[in-house]
Amino acid sequence: MISETSAGDASWLEWFKSSYSDSSNSNECVEVATTPGAVLVRDSKNLQGPRLAFASGAWAGFVPYAAGH
């Protein structure tokens, strides 16, 4: 995992929220964007703030784990 302190110019990224997000309170969510080498995660309340970058394989392992808990 790589922690980036600034989102920089991420305007080309397509960010999305989980379909399981609570639409009545959109401020309590994370957003995800994919790149060829990583999956990026950011706080929906701070679009220009820090984001986390996960290797694609690490993210692929995390998603089924999180879905089961």
Phi and psi restraints in degrees (value plus and minus 20) as a CYANA .aco file:
   2 ILE   PHI    -138.9   -98.9
   2 ILE   PSI     109.8   149.8
   3 SER   PHI    -123.6   -83.6
   3 SER   PSI     100.4   140.4
   4 GLU   PHI    -121.6   -81.6
   4 GLU   PSI     114.9   154.9
   5 THR   PHI    -102.8   -62.8
   5 THR   PSI     -36.6     3.4
   6 SER   PHI    -159.8  -119.8
   6 SER   PSI     121.1   161.1
   7 ALA   PHI     -91.0   -51.0
   7 ALA   PSI     -40.2    -0.2
   8 GLY   PHI      38.2    78.2
   8 GLY   PSI    -171.0  -131.0
   9 ASP   PHI    -110.7   -70.7
   9 ASP   PSI      71.6   111.6
  10 ALA   PHI    -129.1   -89.1
  10 ALA   PSI       4.0    44.0
  11 SER   PHI     -85.4   -45.4
  11 SER   PSI     -42.2    -2.2
  12 TRP   PHI    -101.5   -61.5
  12 TRP   PSI     -32.0     8.0
  13 LEU   PHI     -97.3   -57.3
  13 LEU   PSI     125.5   165.5
  14 GLU   PHI    -121.9   -81.9
  14 GLU   PSI      87.0   127.0
  15 TRP   PHI    -111.0   -71.0
  15 TRP   PSI     122.7   162.7
  16 PHE   PHI    -163.3  -123.3
  16 PHE   PSI     138.3   178.3
  17 LYS   PHI    -127.2   -87.2
  17 LYS   PSI     136.0   176.0
  18 SER   PHI     -82.7   -42.7
  18 SER   PSI     126.3   166.3
  19 SER   PHI     -87.1   -47.1
  19 SER   PSI     -34.3     5.7
  20 TYR   PHI    -107.8   -67.8
  20 TYR   PSI     -22.5    17.5
  21 SER   PHI     -83.1   -43.1
  21 SER   PSI     126.8   166.8
  22 ASP   PHI     -96.5   -56.5
  22 ASP   PSI      85.0   125.0
  23 SER   PHI     -88.0   -48.0
  23 SER   PSI     -37.5     2.5
  24 SER   PHI     -97.2   -57.2
  24 SER   PSI     -36.0     4.0
  25 ASN   PHI    -160.0  -120.0
  25 ASN   PSI      58.8    98.8
  26 SER   PHI     -90.8   -50.8
  26 SER   PSI     -25.4    14.6
  27 ASN   PHI    -103.1   -63.1
  27 ASN   PSI     -24.8    15.2
  28 GLU   PHI    -135.0   -95.0
  28 GLU   PSI      46.2    86.2
  29 CYS   PHI    -171.4  -131.4
  29 CYS   PSI     137.4   177.4
  30 VAL   PHI    -128.1   -88.1
  30 VAL   PSI     136.4   176.4
  31 GLU   PHI    -139.9   -99.9
  31 GLU   PSI     131.7   171.7
  32 VAL   PHI    -147.6  -107.6
  32 VAL   PSI     121.5   161.5
  33 ALA   PHI    -155.6  -115.6
  33 ALA   PSI     127.5   167.5
  34 THR   PHI    -131.4   -91.4
  34 THR   PSI     125.4   165.4
  35 THR   PHI    -146.2  -106.2
  35 THR   PSI     150.8   190.8
  36 PRO   PHI     -77.9   -37.9
  36 PRO   PSI     -50.9   -10.9
  37 GLY   PHI    -133.3   -93.3
  37 GLY   PSI     -23.4    16.6
  38 ALA   PHI    -177.2  -137.2
  38 ALA   PSI     143.5   183.5
  39 VAL   PHI    -134.6   -94.6
  39 VAL   PSI     106.7   146.7
  40 LEU   PHI    -123.2   -83.2
  40 LEU   PSI     122.7   162.7
  41 VAL   PHI    -150.1  -110.1
  41 VAL   PSI     114.8   154.8
  42 ARG   PHI    -159.6  -119.6
  42 ARG   PSI     143.6   183.6
  43 ASP   PHI    -101.7   -61.7
  43 ASP   PSI     108.2   148.2
  44 SER   PHI     -86.6   -46.6
  44 SER   PSI     -37.4     2.6
  45 LYS   PHI    -103.8   -63.8
  45 LYS   PSI     -34.3     5.7
  46 ASN   PHI    -156.5  -116.5
  46 ASN   PSI      54.3    94.3
  47 LEU   PHI     -82.5   -42.5
  47 LEU   PSI     -49.1    -9.1
  48 GLN   PHI    -117.1   -77.1
  48 GLN   PSI     -17.8    22.2
  49 GLY   PHI    -103.8   -63.8
  49 GLY   PSI    -184.5  -144.5
  50 PRO   PHI     -81.7   -41.7
  50 PRO   PSI     136.0   176.0
  51 ARG   PHI    -161.4  -121.4
  51 ARG   PSI     137.2   177.2
  52 LEU   PHI    -125.0   -85.0
  52 LEU   PSI     123.1   163.1
  53 ALA   PHI    -138.3   -98.3
  53 ALA   PSI     106.1   146.1
  54 PHE   PHI    -135.6   -95.6
  54 PHE   PSI     120.2   160.2
  55 ALA   PHI     -80.1   -40.1
  55 ALA   PSI     126.4   166.4
  56 SER   PHI     -74.7   -34.7
  56 SER   PSI     -60.9   -20.9
  57 GLY   PHI     -85.4   -45.4
  57 GLY   PSI     -58.8   -18.8
  58 ALA   PHI     -85.2   -45.2
  58 ALA   PSI     -60.8   -20.8
  59 TRP   PHI     -86.8   -46.8
  59 TRP   PSI     -61.0   -21.0
  60 ALA   PHI     -81.8   -41.8
  60 ALA   PSI     -50.9   -10.9
  61 GLY   PHI     -99.2   -59.2
  61 GLY   PSI     -51.4   -11.4
  62 PHE   PHI     -92.6   -52.6
  62 PHE   PSI     -62.4   -22.4
  63 VAL   PHI     -77.7   -37.7
  63 VAL   PSI     -70.0   -30.0
  64 PRO   PHI     -84.4   -44.4
  64 PRO   PSI     -53.5   -13.5
  65 TYR   PHI     -83.8   -43.8
  65 TYR   PSI     -68.8   -28.8
  66 ALA   PHI     -84.0   -44.0
  66 ALA   PSI     -57.5   -17.5
  67 ALA   PHI     -84.8   -44.8
  67 ALA   PSI     -48.5    -8.5
  68 GLY   PHI    -106.4   -66.4
  68 GLY   PSI     -23.5    16.5
